[in-house]
Amino acid sequence: VGYILSGDPAYITSYNNARALIKKFDRDQYIEEMLVNYLDDAEMTGRLVCFDVGERRIGIAASDLLGITAQPVETYTRTGENEEDYQYLAKILRDQEAVKLVVGLPKNMNNTLGFKAQEIQEFIAGFQPYLPEGFPIDWIDERLTTVQAEGVLLEANVSRRKKEFVDKIAAVFMLQAYMDAH
């Protein structure tokens, strides 16, 4: 058995070594099968990107290629010209090889959409012509993500006034919550 599995007849010196090798072989084969099945079932072959859209800044986060973890990308400072903003954001999606956009939607505490949520929906509606046809966009409730981000930054001894950090960390929280739920 040792020679067949390892190719080295001197490798197996005892019954216990043979059993350990067989268990390792079974475990490795099982892990490989799991990964192949996961990758076959996976809907995506690229990254998810999340926007935390604000009046002055947009926090941007992206997933890893398997959609397991979210990392901060940057905080984009809006120019005041939507067309310029749309072009830059479309470039971010291309650079990240994004397969889906997730956008934070600020709901009220009673789960209704307020004025800010409508503004963000209008901004994203204006952004859609800059995306490939049929590019998927999904929404996530962003309530309290800024509070979470500020808490993390305080723990890390970063000033709350550094809004560029708060926005992209909030985008990370939103994207991670989205991936965990899907």
N, C-alpha and C positions, 0 to 999 in steps of 0.2 A: 504494500500500500504506500509506504513512504517513497519508494522509487517512482511510482506512478504519479503521485501528487507533487513531489518536489523535484524529480529528475535526478536525485542524488541518493544512491543506495546507502550511503553512510549517514544520511540525515536522520533516519529513524533508528533509534537505539533501544527503545523500549515500547511497551504497549501504551504507557501513558503519553509518550511523545507522539505516537501514532494517533491516539484519540484527540490530543490537542490540535494536531495538524488538521484532522478531519473537521473538528469543530470550527477552526479558523477558516478553512476552505468553505464550509457551509455558510458561515457568517458573512464572509466576503462576497460569496455568490448571492446571498440574500440582499445585502446592501446594494450590490450592483443592479439586481432586478428591481429593487425599490426605486432607485434613481432613474433607471430607464423608464419605468412605468410613470413616475412623476413627470419626467420631461416629456413623455409622449402625451400625457393628459394636460400638460400646461398649455394654457391659451396663449401665452405670450412668448415672444422671442426677443423682447426688448424691455425697456424700463417703463415704469409708471412715473409720471411727473406730477407734482402737486403744486398748485399756486395758492398762496394765501394773499388774496387781493385786498389792498388797502387804498386809501385815497392818495397817499404819497409814495408808498412802497409796495412791492410784491415779493413776499418770501417764496423761495423756490426750493423744493426738495425733490430727490429722485430715488427710486428703488435700485437695488442691485438687479442683475439680469434675471434672477430667479424669483424676484418679487417677495423676498423674505425680510430684508431690512431697508430702512429709509435713511438717507444721509442728506445733510444740508448741501445745497448747491451754491446759492447766493441770495442776496437781497438786492433786487433791482429797484432803483429809484425812478419813479415815473417822470416822464418829461413834460406831461401836460398835453402832449399831442398823442392821441390814441393810435394813429397810424404808425408813428415811430415806435411806440410801445409794442404794438401788435407784431411788427416786423422783428423786433428784438426777441420777443417771447417765442415766436415761431422758430427763430434760429436756435434758441435754447432747446426746444423740442427736437429739432433735427440733430443737433449736436449730441443730445442724450440718447438718440435713437428711440425716442418714446413711442410706445404703442397705445397709450391711453393717458388722458389728462384727468386729474382729479382736482376739483376746485372746492375750496372751503366756502361754505354758505353760512353766514351768521344768522342763525335763527334766534328768535326771542325765547325767553325761558319757558313760555307756554307753548312752544313748538310752532309758532306761526312765523311767517316771513315778514320782516320789517322793511323799512326804506333802504337800509344798507344792502340787504339781500337782493332787493330788486335792482339796485345799482350794479351789483356784481353780475347778476344774470344778464343785464343789458351790456355790460362790458364784454362778457364772454360771447354773447350773441354777435357783437361787432367783431370779435376775434375769429369766429368760425370761418369766414372767407379766406383767412390766412393759413388754414389747416387743409390737409388733403381731404378730399371728399369722403365722408363717412367716418372721419376720425372720431373715435369714441371719447366722450366727455362724461364724467360722472361727478356727482356732488357729494360732499360729506359735511355733516354738521360740525361747525368749528367752534361751538360754544365752549368757553373756558380754556381753549388751547393757548391763548396768550397768557393767561394766568399761570398755566402749567409751565410755559416757556420761561416766564419771568422767575418762577420758583427755581427752575433748574439753573438759570443764570446766576441767581443769588447764591445758591449752593456752591457754584463754581467761582464765586467772588467776582462776577462781571456786573458792572453797573446796569441797572434797569434802564437807564437813559440811552443805552446803546441799542436803539431800536432796530438797527440792521441785523443784530443777532436775534432779537426777539422774533422778528418776522420769519426768518428762515427756520428757527427752531420750532416755531408754531406749525410751519408747513411740514416739518418732520413728524411732529405728533399726529397731525391729520393723516398724513400718508401711511404712517405705521398703523394707526387705528383702522384705516380703510383696508389695508392688506390683511390685518388680523381678522377682520370681519368677512373677508372674501377668500 
